[in-house]
């Protein structure tokens, strides 16, 4: 009974003193990546929070260690970016991050193709 009271008091104190307010909400948007021959194609899929996306960035790190980036892309649903000839026969790393109108940023895709 004492333990429950202590835990409950700690949870209430966290909300009263604002400790829980620093946690940001995860936004729901997505991108996909696929490899066709030596081309890597990244497509913006959007999502319920697409209207809050200011821009997004794509990084492709191929298995040889070469990095290519596209920055400040507009979040049009269905927009694709092609990294022509940047894919290899091994696993290539694709990372897409979005910048939101509230100032937050979030990785929306971290995949190997």
Secondary structure as the mmCIF struct_conf table of DSSP 4:
data_model
#
loop_
_struct_conf.conf_type_id
_struct_conf.id
_struct_conf.beg_label_comp_id
_struct_conf.beg_label_asym_id
_struct_conf.beg_label_seq_id
_struct_conf.end_label_comp_id
_struct_conf.end_label_asym_id
_struct_conf.end_label_seq_id
HELX_RH_AL_P HELX_RH_AL_P1 UNK A 2 UNK A 16
TURN_TY1_P TURN_TY1_P1 UNK A 17 UNK A 18
HELX_RH_3T_P HELX_RH_3T_P1 UNK A 19 UNK A 22
HELX_LH_PP_P HELX_LH_PP_P1 UNK A 23 UNK A 27
STRN STRN1 UNK A 30 UNK A 36
TURN_TY1_P TURN_TY1_P2 UNK A 37 UNK A 38
STRN STRN2 UNK A 39 UNK A 46
TURN_TY1_P TURN_TY1_P3 UNK A 48 UNK A 49
HELX_RH_3T_P HELX_RH_3T_P2 UNK A 50 UNK A 52
STRN STRN3 UNK A 53 UNK A 61
TURN_TY1_P TURN_TY1_P4 UNK A 63 UNK A 64
BEND BEND1 UNK A 65 UNK A 65
STRN STRN4 UNK A 67 UNK A 73
TURN_TY1_P TURN_TY1_P5 UNK A 77 UNK A 78
STRN STRN5 UNK A 80 UNK A 83
TURN_TY1_P TURN_TY1_P6 UNK A 84 UNK A 85
BEND BEND2 UNK A 89 UNK A 90
STRN STRN6 UNK A 93 UNK A 100
TURN_TY1_P TURN_TY1_P7 UNK A 101 UNK A 102
BEND BEND3 UNK A 103 UNK A 103
STRN STRN7 UNK A 105 UNK A 112
#
